[in-house]
Amino acid sequence: MVVKWILMSNGFPPSSNGLKFNLDGSFNKNSLLNGIGGVFRNHEGTWITGFYRKIRGINHTHMELQALHEGVSYNLCISEIETDASEVINFLEQPPPLYANIVNACRSAMRKSPDPA
């Protein structure tokens, strides 16, 4: 799976074939109100599908990584991934030990996803 990474939201649909996946995670250390979500849009900006759910996590970065994993596990043809967490992009190259398991799960799911034509 070859994707273009976008840091922060530009609001534009993907510039090529495939889908744009916008992900986000929410973490509150004082409560159990943590969650992840994601939206998939086509080249016209039309909503295709999405997800959200409550989930446990250890910090904001962990939530963002769990949102990435959930989204890439849909096995869709993703051409762009948009996030507001630069560490997610960096950790795919060199994960710290704390995040190694979730990063490896993300990498595995991304390898199984179809490449945009």
BARO-363233 format. One record per residue: residue number from 1; residue in one letter; x, y, z of N, C-alpha, C, O in turn. Coordinates in nm, 3 decimals, padded with zeros to 5 digits, always signed. Atoms other than C-alpha are relative to their C-alpha. Layout:
N
<node NUM, A, <X, Y, Z>, <X, Y, Z>, <X, Y, Z>, <X, Y, Z>>
...
This chain:
117
<node 1, M, <+00.085, -00.117, +00.000>, <+00.000, +00.000, +00.000>, <+00.090, +00.124, +00.000>, <+00.168, +00.144, +00.093>>
<node 2, V, <-00.075, -00.123, +00.011>, <+00.153, +00.328, -00.113>, <-00.097, +00.115, +00.021>, <-00.194, +00.129, -00.052>>
<node 3, V, <+00.091, -00.110, -00.030>, <-00.008, +00.635, +00.039>, <+00.076, +00.131, +00.011>, <+00.196, +00.134, +00.038>>
<node 4, K, <-00.051, -00.135, -00.024>, <+00.045, +01.007, +00.053>, <-00.048, +00.038, +00.140>, <-00.168, +00.030, +00.168>>
<node 5, W, <+00.035, -00.041, -00.136>, <+00.052, +01.128, +00.416>, <-00.022, +00.149, +00.002>, <+00.055, +00.225, -00.056>>
<node 6, I, <+00.031, -00.141, -00.014>, <-00.109, +01.461, +00.498>, <-00.010, +00.032, +00.148>, <-00.087, -00.031, +00.221>>
<node 7, L, <+00.003, -00.042, -00.139>, <-00.045, +01.632, +00.829>, <-00.094, +00.120, +00.010>, <-00.074, +00.221, -00.056>>
<node 8, M, <+00.105, -00.099, -00.020>, <-00.345, +01.839, +00.943>, <-00.101, -00.007, -00.116>, <-00.072, -00.060, -00.223>>
<node 9, S, <+00.108, +00.010, +00.096>, <-00.669, +01.874, +00.755>, <+00.007, +00.110, -00.104>, <+00.014, +00.228, -00.071>>
<node 10, N, <+00.008, -00.100, +00.106>, <-00.672, +02.044, +00.418>, <-00.139, +00.002, -00.062>, <-00.169, +00.090, -00.143>>
<node 11, G, <+00.138, +00.000, +00.045>, <-01.035, +01.951, +00.347>, <-00.020, -00.040, -00.145>, <-00.134, -00.043, -00.192>>
<node 12, F, <+00.012, +00.036, +00.140>, <-00.961, +01.844, -00.009>, <-00.018, -00.150, -00.016>, <+00.036, -00.228, +00.063>>
<node 13, P, <+00.008, +00.144, +00.029>, <-01.061, +01.507, -00.157>, <+00.135, -00.048, -00.051>, <+00.222, +00.033, -00.082>>
<node 14, P, <-00.128, +00.052, +00.049>, <-00.779, +01.275, -00.264>, <+00.028, +00.047, -00.142>, <-00.064, +00.063, -00.223>>
<node 15, S, <-00.039, -00.052, +00.131>, <-00.586, +01.396, -00.567>, <+00.014, -00.110, -00.105>, <+00.038, -00.081, -00.222>>
<node 16, S, <-00.017, +00.111, +00.094>, <-00.569, +01.052, -00.725>, <-00.109, -00.104, +00.023>, <-00.203, -00.082, +00.099>>
<node 17, N, <+00.093, +00.112, -00.023>, <-00.755, +00.723, -00.746>, <+00.012, -00.045, +00.144>, <+00.110, -00.015, +00.212>>
<node 18, G, <-00.002, +00.048, -00.138>, <-00.839, +00.559, -00.419>, <-00.076, +00.092, +00.091>, <-00.140, +00.188, +00.048>>
<node 19, L, <+00.074, -00.074, -00.100>, <-00.980, +00.696, -00.099>, <+00.093, +00.080, +00.089>, <+00.211, +00.046, +00.106>>
<node 20, K, <-00.071, -00.076, -00.102>, <-00.870, +00.957, +00.150>, <-00.056, -00.044, +00.135>, <-00.177, -00.043, +00.156>>
<node 21, F, <+00.037, +00.044, -00.134>, <-00.875, +00.831, +00.508>, <+00.044, +00.107, +00.099>, <+00.164, +00.132, +00.115>>
<node 22, N, <-00.027, -00.099, -00.102>, <-00.899, +01.099, +00.777>, <-00.024, -00.064, +00.135>, <-00.134, -00.115, +00.160>>
<node 23, L, <+00.012, +00.069, -00.129>, <-00.835, +00.967, +01.128>, <+00.019, +00.096, +00.116>, <+00.081, +00.202, +00.102>>
<node 24, D, <-00.020, -00.078, -00.120>, <-00.849, +01.101, +01.478>, <-00.020, -00.087, +00.124>, <-00.095, -00.184, +00.121>>
<node 25, G, <+00.014, +00.067, -00.128>, <-00.815, +00.983, +01.836>, <-00.019, +00.104, +00.108>, <+00.032, +00.215, +00.098>>
<node 26, S, <+00.026, -00.091, -00.110>, <-00.932, +01.141, +02.158>, <+00.038, -00.070, +00.130>, <+00.003, -00.186, +00.152>>
<node 27, F, <-00.044, +00.059, -00.127>, <-00.779, +01.083, +02.501>, <-00.019, +00.101, +00.112>, <+00.017, +00.218, +00.100>>
<node 28, N, <+00.017, -00.081, -00.120>, <-00.871, +01.217, +02.844>, <+00.052, -00.082, +00.117>, <-00.010, -00.182, +00.154>>
<node 29, K, <-00.063, +00.080, -00.106>, <-00.646, +01.095, +03.124>, <-00.084, -00.005, +00.128>, <-00.060, -00.090, +00.213>>
<node 30, N, <+00.082, -00.004, -00.120>, <-00.910, +01.183, +03.387>, <-00.130, -00.078, -00.012>, <-00.209, -00.081, +00.083>>
<node 31, S, <+00.125, +00.075, +00.017>, <-01.189, +00.968, +03.245>, <+00.021, -00.118, -00.094>, <+00.130, -00.137, -00.148>>
<node 32, L, <-00.003, +00.110, +00.097>, <-01.270, +00.664, +03.037>, <-00.065, +00.041, -00.131>, <-00.098, -00.045, -00.212>>
<node 33, L, <+00.065, -00.049, +00.121>, <-01.419, +00.882, +02.764>, <+00.102, +00.021, -00.110>, <+00.127, +00.133, -00.154>>
<node 34, N, <-00.099, -00.001, +00.107>, <-01.160, +00.794, +02.502>, <-00.064, -00.060, -00.124>, <-00.152, -00.145, -00.114>>
<node 35, G, <+00.060, +00.056, +00.120>, <-01.239, +00.723, +02.141>, <+00.087, +00.020, -00.122>, <+00.184, +00.095, -00.122>>
<node 36, I, <-00.067, -00.012, +00.129>, <-01.125, +00.684, +01.784>, <-00.107, +00.016, -00.107>, <-00.223, -00.022, -00.089>>
<node 37, G, <+00.092, -00.015, +00.112>, <-01.284, +00.772, +01.454>, <+00.075, +00.017, -00.130>, <+00.193, +00.051, -00.132>>
<node 38, G, <-00.059, -00.017, +00.132>, <-01.221, +00.783, +01.085>, <-00.107, +00.015, -00.106>, <-00.219, -00.035, -00.091>>
<node 39, V, <+00.090, -00.023, +00.113>, <-01.382, +00.889, +00.759>, <+00.075, -00.031, -00.128>, <+00.192, +00.004, -00.143>>
<node 40, F, <-00.055, +00.030, +00.132>, <-01.320, +00.761, +00.406>, <-00.080, +00.077, -00.104>, <-00.203, +00.071, -00.107>>
<node 41, R, <+00.065, -00.078, +00.107>, <-01.395, +00.989, +00.109>, <+00.064, -00.036, -00.134>, <+00.183, -00.067, -00.143>>
<node 42, N, <-00.052, +00.030, +00.134>, <-01.361, +00.930, -00.264>, <+00.059, +00.125, -00.064>, <+00.068, +00.230, +00.000>>
<node 43, H, <-00.067, -00.109, +00.071>, <-01.195, +01.154, -00.526>, <-00.088, +00.124, -00.019>, <-00.038, +00.232, -00.049>>
<node 44, E, <+00.092, -00.113, +00.010>, <-01.507, +01.375, -00.537>, <-00.030, +00.061, +00.138>, <-00.102, +00.160, +00.148>>
<node 45, G, <+00.025, -00.047, -00.136>, <-01.507, +01.423, -00.159>, <-00.125, -00.060, +00.062>, <-00.166, -00.019, +00.171>>
<node 46, T, <+00.120, +00.065, -00.050>, <-01.812, +01.201, -00.115>, <+00.034, -00.099, +00.110>, <+00.127, -00.179, +00.097>>
<node 47, W, <-00.019, +00.092, -00.111>, <-01.835, +01.017, +00.216>, <-00.033, -00.141, -00.046>, <-00.140, -00.165, -00.103>>
<node 48, I, <+00.020, +00.140, +00.038>, <-01.797, +00.642, +00.155>, <-00.039, -00.082, +00.123>, <-00.140, -00.152, +00.122>>
<node 49, T, <+00.029, +00.070, -00.125>, <-01.785, +00.498, +00.505>, <+00.083, +00.064, +00.111>, <+00.169, +00.148, +00.085>>
<node 50, G, <-00.075, -00.052, -00.113>, <-01.653, +00.572, +00.850>, <-00.022, -00.086, +00.122>, <-00.096, -00.185, +00.118>>
<node 51, F, <+00.014, +00.075, -00.124>, <-01.626, +00.449, +01.204>, <+00.027, +00.091, +00.118>, <+00.091, +00.195, +00.105>>
<node 52, Y, <-00.037, -00.061, -00.127>, <-01.612, +00.562, +01.563>, <-00.030, -00.102, +00.108>, <-00.119, -00.185, +00.093>>
<node 53, R, <+00.029, +00.087, -00.114>, <-01.598, +00.380, +01.891>, <+00.080, +00.043, +00.121>, <+00.186, +00.105, +00.110>>
<node 54, K, <-00.073, -00.021, -00.125>, <-01.499, +00.408, +02.252>, <+00.103, -00.110, +00.010>, <+00.079, -00.225, -00.027>>
<node 55, I, <-00.109, +00.096, -00.007>, <-01.172, +00.239, +02.321>, <+00.097, +00.043, +00.111>, <+00.110, +00.162, +00.140>>
<node 56, R, <-00.100, -00.032, -00.103>, <-00.910, +00.219, +02.595>, <+00.133, +00.032, -00.065>, <+00.169, -00.023, -00.169>>
<node 57, G, <-00.132, -00.037, +00.049>, <-00.573, +00.377, +02.545>, <+00.084, +00.057, +00.111>, <+00.033, +00.088, +00.219>>
<node 58, I, <-00.091, -00.048, -00.103>, <-00.270, +00.497, +02.734>, <+00.033, +00.148, -00.014>, <+00.073, +00.213, +00.083>>
<node 59, N, <-00.024, -00.142, +00.023>, <-00.230, +00.842, +02.576>, <-00.054, +00.037, -00.139>, <-00.106, -00.048, -00.212>>
<node 60, H, <+00.055, -00.047, +00.127>, <-00.326, +01.054, +02.275>, <+00.066, -00.069, -00.121>, <-00.003, -00.106, -00.216>>
<node 61, T, <-00.069, +00.066, +00.111>, <-00.061, +00.902, +02.047>, <-00.050, -00.143, -00.019>, <-00.070, -00.187, -00.132>>
<node 62, H, <+00.051, +00.137, +00.008>, <-00.181, +00.553, +02.129>, <-00.140, -00.002, -00.063>, <-00.171, -00.091, -00.141>>
<node 63, M, <+00.134, -00.008, +00.059>, <-00.537, +00.657, +02.041>, <+00.009, +00.025, -00.151>, <-00.065, -00.036, -00.229>>
<node 64, E, <-00.017, -00.028, +00.143>, <-00.422, +00.799, +01.705>, <+00.046, -00.125, -00.074>, <-00.002, -00.154, -00.183>>
<node 65, L, <-00.047, +00.124, +00.063>, <-00.236, +00.477, +01.627>, <-00.111, -00.104, -00.008>, <-00.120, -00.178, -00.106>>
<node 66, Q, <+00.112, +00.094, +00.005>, <-00.544, +00.272, +01.717>, <-00.101, +00.040, -00.107>, <-00.161, -00.047, -00.171>>
<node 67, A, <+00.088, -00.047, +00.107>, <-00.753, +00.489, +01.482>, <+00.058, -00.038, -00.136>, <-00.015, -00.082, -00.226>>
<node 68, L, <-00.065, +00.041, +00.125>, <-00.498, +00.426, +01.205>, <-00.019, -00.149, -00.023>, <-00.055, -00.190, -00.133>>
<node 69, H, <+00.013, +00.145, +00.015>, <-00.506, +00.052, +01.269>, <-00.143, -00.039, -00.037>, <-00.164, -00.121, -00.126>>
<node 70, E, <+00.140, +00.030, +00.031>, <-00.886, +00.041, +01.268>, <-00.030, +00.031, -00.147>, <-00.092, -00.049, -00.217>>
<node 71, G, <+00.029, -00.040, +00.137>, <-00.902, +00.229, +00.938>, <+00.068, -00.084, -00.106>, <+00.005, -00.125, -00.203>>
<node 72, V, <-00.070, +00.078, +00.103>, <-00.636, +00.041, +00.746>, <-00.043, -00.146, +00.003>, <-00.021, -00.219, -00.095>>
<node 73, S, <+00.051, +00.138, -00.008>, <-00.791, -00.287, +00.866>, <-00.127, -00.018, -00.083>, <-00.170, -00.132, -00.104>>
<node 74, Y, <+00.117, +00.012, +00.087>, <-01.095, -00.208, +00.648>, <+00.038, -00.057, -00.136>, <-00.050, -00.098, -00.213>>
<node 75, N, <-00.051, +00.058, +00.125>, <-00.876, -00.325, +00.356>, <-00.057, +00.072, -00.123>, <-00.095, +00.008, -00.221>>
<node 76, L, <+00.048, -00.081, +00.112>, <-00.987, -00.039, +00.129>, <+00.119, +00.054, -00.079>, <+00.233, +00.052, -00.032>>
<node 77, C, <-00.104, -00.057, +00.086>, <-00.792, +00.119, -00.154>, <+00.023, +00.146, +00.040>, <-00.044, +00.236, -00.010>>
<node 78, I, <-00.026, -00.133, -00.056>, <-00.649, +00.419, +00.033>, <+00.120, +00.062, -00.072>, <+00.227, +00.001, -00.082>>
<node 79, S, <-00.111, -00.069, +00.066>, <-00.437, +00.673, -00.156>, <+00.059, +00.109, +00.088>, <+00.175, +00.147, +00.069>>
<node 80, E, <-00.049, -00.105, -00.089>, <-00.407, +00.939, +00.117>, <-00.050, -00.025, +00.142>, <-00.164, -00.067, +00.162>>
<node 81, I, <+00.037, +00.010, -00.141>, <-00.408, +00.930, +00.497>, <+00.028, +00.136, +00.063>, <+00.139, +00.190, +00.052>>
<node 82, E, <-00.011, -00.132, -00.061>, <-00.469, +01.251, +00.688>, <-00.011, -00.012, +00.151>, <-00.104, -00.075, +00.202>>
<node 83, T, <-00.002, +00.005, -00.146>, <-00.384, +01.295, +01.056>, <+00.051, +00.133, +00.054>, <+00.119, +00.208, -00.016>>
<node 84, D, <-00.055, -00.119, -00.065>, <-00.311, +01.575, +01.300>, <+00.114, -00.036, +00.094>, <+00.160, +00.047, +00.172>>
<node 85, A, <-00.104, +00.050, -00.091>, <-00.048, +01.365, +01.478>, <+00.125, -00.039, -00.080>, <+00.131, -00.148, -00.138>>
<node 86, S, <-00.122, +00.028, +00.076>, <+00.298, +01.386, +01.319>, <+00.073, -00.122, +00.053>, <+00.143, -00.191, -00.022>>
<node 87, E, <-00.069, +00.115, -00.057>, <+00.425, +01.120, +01.558>, <-00.049, -00.131, -00.061>, <+00.026, -00.228, -00.068>>
<node 88, V, <+00.052, +00.121, +00.065>, <+00.198, +00.863, +01.390>, <+00.079, -00.029, -00.127>, <+00.118, -00.143, -00.152>>
<node 89, I, <-00.076, +00.016, +00.123>, <+00.376, +00.920, +01.061>, <+00.143, -00.041, +00.032>, <+00.197, -00.133, -00.029>>
<node 90, N, <-00.139, +00.029, -00.037>, <+00.719, +00.917, +01.225>, <+00.016, -00.140, +00.059>, <+00.114, -00.209, +00.030>>
<node 91, F, <-00.012, +00.129, -00.067>, <+00.651, +00.605, +01.432>, <-00.013, -00.117, -00.096>, <+00.032, -00.227, -00.064>>
<node 92, L, <+00.006, +00.108, +00.098>, <+00.571, +00.400, +01.121>, <+00.139, -00.034, -00.052>, <+00.165, -00.148, -00.093>>
<node 93, E, <-00.139, +00.023, +00.041>, <+00.938, +00.440, +01.030>, <+00.083, -00.058, +00.114>, <+00.158, -00.155, +00.094>>
<node 94, Q, <-00.083, +00.038, -00.113>, <+01.091, +00.402, +01.375>, <-00.082, +00.007, +00.129>, <-00.078, +00.108, +00.199>>
<node 95, P, <+00.085, -00.005, -00.119>, <+00.851, +00.307, +01.655>, <+00.079, -00.018, +00.130>, <+00.169, -00.102, +00.137>>
<node 96, P, <-00.059, +00.028, -00.130>, <+00.955, +00.341, +02.017>, <-00.057, -00.130, +00.055>, <-00.166, -00.171, +00.014>>
<node 97, P, <+00.047, +00.129, -00.050>, <+00.920, +00.015, +02.212>, <-00.143, +00.002, +00.054>, <-00.216, -00.096, +00.039>>
<node 98, L, <+00.134, -00.010, -00.056>, <+00.601, +00.138, +02.383>, <-00.108, -00.023, -00.105>, <-00.215, -00.076, -00.073>>
<node 99, Y, <+00.100, +00.008, +00.107>, <+00.419, +00.146, +02.047>, <+00.030, -00.109, -00.103>, <-00.040, -00.117, -00.204>>
<node 100, A, <-00.042, +00.097, +00.101>, <+00.590, -00.142, +01.866>, <-00.112, -00.093, -00.042>, <-00.127, -00.120, -00.162>>
<node 101, N, <+00.106, +00.094, +00.036>, <+00.292, -00.380, +01.880>, <-00.106, +00.062, -00.089>, <-00.142, +00.005, -00.192>>
<node 102, I, <+00.105, -00.063, +00.080>, <+00.031, -00.137, +01.748>, <+00.056, +00.048, -00.135>, <-00.014, +00.040, -00.236>>
<node 103, V, <-00.061, -00.043, +00.127>, <+00.271, +00.001, +01.484>, <+00.018, -00.120, -00.092>, <-00.010, -00.111, -00.211>>
<node 104, N, <-00.014, +00.120, +00.083>, <+00.350, -00.350, +01.362>, <-00.134, -00.049, -00.052>, <-00.143, -00.096, -00.166>>
<node 105, A, <+00.134, +00.037, +00.047>, <-00.023, -00.425, +01.343>, <-00.046, +00.093, -00.111>, <-00.108, +00.048, -00.207>>
<node 106, C, <+00.034, -00.095, +00.106>, <-00.072, -00.108, +01.137>, <+00.075, -00.033, -00.129>, <+00.015, -00.036, -00.237>>
<node 107, R, <-00.082, +00.035, +00.117>, <+00.213, -00.201, +00.902>, <-00.055, -00.125, -00.069>, <-00.066, -00.129, -00.192>>
<node 108, S, <+00.053, +00.125, +00.055>, <+00.071, -00.552, +00.856>, <-00.130, +00.025, -00.075>, <-00.148, -00.025, -00.187>>
<node 109, A, <+00.128, -00.030, +00.066>, <-00.277, -00.422, +00.775>, <+00.021, +00.083, -00.127>, <-00.048, +00.063, -00.227>>
<node 110, M, <-00.026, -00.083, +00.118>, <-00.135, -00.163, +00.534>, <+00.057, -00.083, -00.115>, <+00.026, -00.057, -00.231>>
<node 111, R, <-00.056, +00.087, +00.106>, <+00.060, -00.431, +00.345>, <-00.109, -00.081, -00.070>, <-00.096, -00.114, -00.188>>
<node 112, K, <+00.109, +00.081, +00.056>, <-00.266, -00.624, +00.291>, <-00.098, +00.083, -00.083>, <-00.175, +00.027, -00.161>>
<node 113, S, <+00.094, -00.086, +00.070>, <-00.454, -00.323, +00.154>, <+00.039, +00.014, -00.147>, <+00.157, +00.016, -00.180>>
<node 114, P, <-00.029, -00.014, +00.143>, <-00.485, -00.285, -00.224>, <+00.062, +00.137, -00.031>, <+00.029, +00.237, +00.032>>
<node 115, D, <-00.059, -00.126, +00.046>, <-00.275, -00.020, -00.399>, <-00.098, +00.072, -00.092>, <-00.168, +00.008, -00.170>>
<node 116, P, <+00.084, -00.076, +00.094>, <-00.462, +00.262, -00.576>, <+00.052, -00.020, -00.142>, <+00.173, -00.027, -00.164>>
<node 117, A, <-00.040, +00.020, +00.142>, <-00.460, +00.213, -00.954>, <+00.049, +00.128, -00.060>, <+00.087, +00.131, -00.177>>
